[in-house]
Amino acid sequence: MGDVVEVAEQYYCYGLGTLTLRVIEVGRRERHSDGIWINLRGVELGRPAGPRQGRVLARLDAVRIRSASAPAAHVPIRPGWGCAACGQDWPCPDRRRRLLREYAENRAALGIYLSLHLVDAAADLRHAPADSLYSRFLGWLGQDQDGAGRPVSAVQSPSPASSSVSKRSRTSYVPRS
């Protein structure tokens, strides 16, 4: 992931001219009468109107990788759902840490984002137990950890004084008539 590939016009579907694409995700392979084709998702580069994200079906043996230095992208490789950068199960500990930082202000959105990936993974990994997929994609969200299983130092448990005040205020409310 993160590689820049080039594909000649006759070897990809629905485009004109040579395609230059920074790959974000490598999808399923498809066997056709003229060879094996692969689904790619990425950012199309070199367009007069500017970069655009999209999906493309390209003939596998016609894809040429251009050398480009890019940081390792911790994105899933489907259909096995391994991390492209480190090879661990996705979301890997590094990706979990990055997601926690990116969604620090909106954990609900992070849950939705990961739930969408969980649905895709469940379709690809049909024989994986549902509870293990849940733990892998969503189970770590409720823990006070940094994504790699280490406790977060910024998270503190409430002091006994504050918890007793909240209990007292909840139990001592009596409506007046």
Backbone torsions as a table, in degrees:
resi	resn	phi	psi	omega
1	MET	NA	147.4	-177.2
2	GLY	91.1	-11.9	177.9
3	ASP	-69.3	149.8	173.6
4	VAL	-102.0	126.1	-178.9
5	VAL	-119.1	154.7	175.1
6	GLU	-124.0	140.1	179.4
7	VAL	-136.9	128.1	177.5
8	ALA	-66.3	153.1	-173.9
9	GLU	-51.8	-42.4	-175.5
10	GLN	-73.1	-6.7	-176.1
11	TYR	-112.2	16.1	171.4
12	TYR	-143.5	158.0	-174.5
13	CYS	-91.9	138.3	167.4
14	TYR	66.3	54.4	174.9
15	GLY	-160.6	167.0	178.5
16	LEU	-121.1	139.0	178.1
17	GLY	78.6	177.9	178.8
18	THR	-69.4	132.8	179.6
19	LEU	-92.1	129.7	172.4
20	THR	-117.2	120.4	-170.9
21	LEU	-134.9	129.9	169.3
22	ARG	-89.2	114.4	-170.9
23	VAL	-75.4	130.1	175.4
24	ILE	-104.2	-38.8	-176.5
25	GLU	-146.3	137.5	174.2
26	VAL	-104.0	121.3	-176.6
27	GLY	-96.5	-154.0	-176.2
28	ARG	-72.7	151.9	172.2
29	ARG	-92.9	147.9	178.7
30	GLU	-130.4	134.4	177.5
31	ARG	-93.3	125.1	176.7
32	HIS	-123.1	172.6	-176.4
33	SER	-62.2	-26.5	-178.2
34	ASP	-101.5	12.0	177.2
35	GLY	134.6	-168.4	-180.0
36	ILE	-97.2	131.1	178.4
37	TRP	-114.2	153.9	-177.2
38	ILE	-131.8	142.6	176.6
39	ASN	-87.7	128.4	178.3
40	LEU	-123.9	145.0	171.5
41	ARG	-122.4	137.0	-179.3
42	GLY	-175.9	-169.2	179.9
43	VAL	-105.9	119.2	178.9
44	GLU	-75.4	122.8	-177.1
45	LEU	-103.9	161.6	174.0
46	GLY	77.8	14.5	177.4
47	ARG	-83.2	141.5	177.7
48	PRO	-59.2	-33.6	-179.2
49	ALA	-83.6	-1.9	-179.7
50	GLY	105.0	170.0	-177.9
51	PRO	-61.4	148.3	179.1
52	ARG	-145.2	135.9	178.1
53	GLN	-85.3	142.3	178.2
54	GLY	-169.8	-179.5	178.2
55	ARG	-114.5	149.9	179.9
56	VAL	-147.4	146.7	173.5
57	LEU	-105.5	117.7	-175.0
58	ALA	-126.9	148.2	176.6
59	ARG	-70.8	124.8	-171.4
60	LEU	-58.2	-45.1	-175.9
61	ASP	-74.5	-4.3	179.1
62	ALA	-102.5	-5.6	-179.6
63	VAL	-76.9	124.1	178.9
64	ARG	-113.0	126.9	-180.0
65	ILE	-86.6	126.3	174.2
66	ARG	-92.4	138.1	178.8
67	SER	-72.5	127.9	178.6
68	ALA	-150.9	132.8	179.0
69	SER	-84.2	121.9	179.1
70	ALA	-143.9	147.8	177.3
71	PRO	-65.6	151.6	-179.6
72	ALA	-62.2	128.7	179.4
73	ALA	-96.4	121.7	178.5
74	HIS	-88.4	75.8	-179.4
75	VAL	-120.1	157.3	-177.4
76	PRO	-76.9	144.9	171.1
77	ILE	-105.4	117.4	-179.6
78	ARG	-92.9	150.8	11.5
79	PRO	-93.9	0.1	-176.2
80	GLY	-83.6	-15.0	178.2
81	TRP	60.5	41.4	170.2
82	GLY	-94.1	159.5	179.3
83	CYS	-78.9	134.3	-179.0
84	ALA	-68.6	-28.9	-175.4
85	ALA	-88.0	-42.0	-173.3
86	CYS	-118.9	-9.9	176.5
87	GLY	83.4	-5.0	178.8
88	GLN	-76.9	170.1	174.6
89	ASP	-60.3	136.6	179.8
90	TRP	-92.7	137.6	2.8
91	PRO	-78.8	125.4	-178.7
92	CYS	-75.2	167.4	-179.9
93	PRO	-55.2	-39.5	179.4
94	ASP	-64.6	-43.7	179.6
95	ARG	-66.0	-37.3	177.6
96	ARG	-61.2	-44.7	178.0
97	ARG	-60.4	-44.4	179.9
98	ARG	-64.1	-40.9	179.1
99	LEU	-64.3	-41.2	178.3
100	LEU	-61.6	-37.8	177.0
101	ARG	-69.1	-45.7	-177.1
102	GLU	-64.6	-35.7	-176.4
103	TYR	-108.5	28.0	-176.3
104	ALA	-57.8	-34.4	-177.2
105	GLU	-90.9	-7.3	-175.3
106	ASN	-147.7	78.7	-179.2
107	ARG	-66.4	-29.3	178.8
108	ALA	-62.7	-42.9	178.6
109	ALA	-63.5	-37.1	176.8
110	LEU	-63.5	-41.9	177.6
111	GLY	-61.3	-40.5	178.1
112	ILE	-66.3	-45.5	179.4
113	TYR	-57.1	-48.0	-179.4
114	LEU	-70.1	-31.9	177.1
115	SER	-63.8	-38.9	177.4
116	LEU	-63.7	-40.3	176.0
117	HIS	-67.3	-36.3	177.8
118	LEU	-60.1	-42.4	179.2
119	VAL	-62.2	-45.2	178.2
120	ASP	-62.7	-42.4	-179.1
121	ALA	-65.7	-38.5	179.3
122	ALA	-63.0	-35.0	177.6
123	ALA	-69.7	-39.8	-179.2
124	ASP	-76.0	-38.1	-175.6
125	LEU	-106.6	59.7	-172.6
126	ARG	-56.5	-28.8	-175.4
127	HIS	-94.2	-1.0	178.3
128	ALA	-77.7	138.9	178.8
129	PRO	-62.5	139.4	-177.6
130	ALA	-59.8	-38.6	-178.3
131	ASP	-67.4	-33.9	178.3
132	SER	-71.5	-36.8	176.0
133	LEU	-65.7	-40.9	177.8
134	TYR	-60.8	-47.1	-179.9
135	SER	-60.6	-41.6	-177.4
136	ARG	-66.4	-41.7	-175.0
137	PHE	-94.8	-37.0	-173.4
138	LEU	-122.9	-25.2	-173.7
139	GLY	-58.6	-31.4	-176.9
140	TRP	-77.8	-13.1	-176.7
141	LEU	-66.6	-37.0	-176.5
142	GLY	-79.7	-6.5	-178.1
143	GLN	-87.0	149.1	176.5
144	ASP	-86.4	68.6	-177.9
145	GLN	-134.3	167.0	-176.6
146	ASP	-90.7	10.4	-178.8
147	GLY	101.1	-18.9	179.5
148	ALA	-111.2	7.2	178.1
149	GLY	93.9	0.6	179.2
150	ARG	-93.0	140.8	179.6
151	PRO	-61.7	145.4	176.5
152	VAL	-87.7	126.1	-176.1
153	SER	-71.6	-25.0	-177.6
154	ALA	-75.2	-19.5	-179.0
155	VAL	-84.7	124.6	-179.5
156	GLN	-123.3	145.7	176.3
157	SER	-76.6	150.0	-179.1
158	PRO	-65.1	148.0	179.7
159	SER	-72.8	152.9	-179.4
160	PRO	-58.7	-34.2	-178.7
161	ALA	-64.5	-45.3	-177.7
162	SER	-68.4	-34.4	-180.0
163	SER	-72.1	-33.9	179.2
164	SER	-70.7	-33.4	177.8
165	VAL	-65.5	-44.4	-178.3
166	SER	-66.9	-35.8	177.3
167	LYS	-66.3	-43.2	-178.3
168	ARG	-64.0	-43.1	-177.3
169	SER	-67.8	-30.0	178.8
170	ARG	-75.2	-35.1	-174.4
171	THR	-90.6	-18.0	-174.6
172	SER	-96.5	3.1	-179.0
173	TYR	-77.0	122.0	177.2
174	VAL	-129.2	119.8	-179.9
175	PRO	-67.8	143.0	179.4
176	ARG	-99.4	142.8	-179.9
177	SER	-105.1	NA	NA
